[in-house]
Amino acid sequence: MTTAEAIILAVVEGLTEFLPVSSTGHLILTQAAMKLEGTAFTKVFLINIQFGAILSVVLLYWRRFFQSFDFYFKLFVAFIPAAILGF
């Protein structure tokens, strides 16, 4: 992977993280369009830039995460169906 390819993938991740569609899907499509090999390095790189994007969202909305207990209750209730389907 070249530096230019890494920058393109990082820009795609950054621009699509705040959209209500999958930024991971955009990364996969961009990787396929650029014909990048699915090497171990590429996979780790994609995971790391996604972690960075998620961390930036958490830092941006830090205060909202700790506003009230109601947020965590709603998060738990939303998690229950996914946990049931997962098990």
C-alpha positions in Angstrom: 0.0 0.0 0.0 1.4 3.4 -1.0 1.1 6.6 1.0 -1.4 8.0 -1.5 -3.6 4.9 -1.2 -3.5 5.2 2.6 -4.5 8.8 2.4 -7.4 8.0 0.1 -8.7 5.3 2.4 -8.3 7.6 5.5 -10.2 10.4 3.7 -13.1 8.0 2.7 -13.3 6.8 6.3 -13.3 10.4 7.7 -16.0 11.6 5.3 -18.3 8.6 5.7 -18.0 8.2 9.5 -20.7 10.8 10.2 -23.1 9.6 7.4 -26.0 7.3 8.3 -24.5 4.6 6.1 -21.7 2.1 6.6 -18.2 3.7 6.5 -16.9 0.1 6.6 -18.8 -0.6 3.4 -17.3 2.5 1.8 -13.9 1.3 2.7 -14.5 -2.1 1.2 -15.8 -0.6 -2.0 -12.9 1.9 -2.2 -10.4 -0.9 -1.5 -11.9 -3.0 -4.3 -12.0 0.0 -6.7 -8.3 0.7 -6.0 -7.6 -3.1 -6.4 -5.7 -3.2 -3.2 -4.7 -6.7 -2.0 -6.3 -7.9 1.3 -3.0 -8.4 3.0 -2.7 -8.6 6.8 -1.2 -5.0 6.8 -4.1 -3.7 4.8 -6.6 -5.3 7.2 -4.9 -3.9 10.3 -4.6 -0.5 8.7 -8.4 -0.4 8.0 -9.2 -1.5 11.5 -6.9 1.2 12.9 -8.4 4.1 10.9 -11.9 2.9 11.8 -10.8 3.0 15.5 -9.5 6.5 15.0 -12.8 7.6 13.5 -14.8 6.1 16.3 -12.5 7.6 18.9 -13.0 11.0 17.3 -16.8 10.7 17.5 -16.5 9.7 21.2 -14.3 12.7 21.9 -16.6 15.0 20.0 -19.7 13.9 21.8 -18.0 13.2 25.2 -20.4 15.4 27.2 -23.5 13.8 25.6 -22.3 10.3 26.7 -22.4 11.4 30.4 -25.5 13.6 30.5 -27.9 11.2 32.1 -28.6 7.6 33.1 -31.4 7.6 30.5 -28.8 7.3 27.7 -27.4 4.1 29.1 -30.8 2.6 29.8 -31.8 3.2 26.1 -28.5 1.8 24.9 -29.0 -1.3 27.0 -32.6 -1.7 25.8 -31.4 -1.4 22.2 -28.7 -4.0 22.9 -31.1 -6.7 24.1 -32.5 -7.7 20.7 -29.0 -7.9 19.2 -27.8 -10.0 22.1 -30.8 -12.4 21.7 -30.3 -12.8 18.0 -26.5 -13.2 18.5 -27.0 -16.0 21.0 
